[in-house]
Amino acid sequence: MLYQNFGGIEMTDQKIQPKVVVFSTPTCSFCNLAKSYFREKGVKFTDIDVSRDQTAARDMVRRSGQMGVPVIDIGGKIVVGFNRPQINTLLGIK
């Protein structure tokens, strides 16, 4: 990690994580895999249970065109399913 000193204030080169929203259901195995992966990588996310929130379910379909879960919104980019390579690219995970 690089540090720079600006008038006594140290700044790092860390990037700010984009907002991550996971549209899921409790019984979805791929949803649970995605959420476990985010926890493992230290990614903060909001989990929305679309089985309990019909407004959120409609929002998920509007964003993705899909009724299946998981649908993951990473900084406004939609990932349908647990697509690890696409998630890693969007989050800058190597």
Helices and strands as residue ranges (DSSP letters): E 3-6, E 9-12, E 20-24, H 29-41, E 46-49, H 54-64, E 71-74, E 77-80, H 84-91
